[in-house]
Amino acid sequence: MLGCLAGLCYIRAIKTDNLIGMKKIRKSTKIALAFFVYISLTAAYLLPRNTAIAGTEKWITVAGSYGIVLLLWLVLRKKEQLREQRERGERPTDTSIKKQ
């Protein structure tokens, strides 16, 4: 009985997006985190078995992959911020466009 009540409260909190003390995880963060986990697990499984390339090249490849995921996260975050500004009716603040 108590478990069902706790489950119902949890479902109600999810529906209203009012989890106690928790913020909603953005889609950009979820995607970047999924790629980060995928790269980490793939590297942990495949790199020790690969003897065709040098150790330095292996780690540079993994570091480059993490760099690409970081750039992806930054771009997705910027897109989300611009979308939120557009939805609120604000004018996007882009410093790269100079007024003449």
Secondary structure, DSSP 8 states (H G I E B T S, - for coil): -HHHHHHHHHHHHHHHT--TT-----HHHHHHHHHHHHHHHHHHHHGGG--SS-HHHHHHHHHHHHHHHHHHHHHHHHHHHHHHHHHHT-----TTS---
